[in-house]
Amino acid sequence: MPSSKASSHRRNEFPCPDPRVLRCVRQAALAGLALVLVWPAARGHSEWIGWLPLWLVGMPLAAWWALHRFRLPAAWRNRKASPRRRGPQARRARRPARPRWSQAA
C-alpha cells in the first residue's frame, strides 16, 4: 500500500516543464512582444490570421502559462481571501400589483 500513497503524493506535485520547450516558448513570447512594440505593422490585422498582437504576444504567453500547468504567480497564491460579507441576501424590490382591466359583460 505505500506505493499508492506515494503515487497520490506525486499527482499533487507540479513537475517542471522541459527546459528546452520552455526556453523556445519564452523566446517566442519575448520576440513577439518586441516585434509588436517596435514594428507598427505588427499591431495591425491580417486577413489570414486576424489580430496580430494576439498571435505574436497573447498565444505565446498562454502557451508559457500552460507549460506551468496554469498555476498562478506566488503573489496571487499567497494572498488572503477577502472576508465574506455578512448579512441578508439582496432581494428584488416588489412592485405594487397593477390593476387589471375589468371585464364588462
Buried (B, 14 or more C-beta within 10 A) or exposed (E): EEEEEEEEEEEEEEEEBEEEEBEEBBEBBBEBBEBBEEEEEBEEEEEEEEEBBEBBBBBBBBBBBEBEEEEEEEEEEEEEEEEEEEEEEEEEEEEEEEEEEEEEE
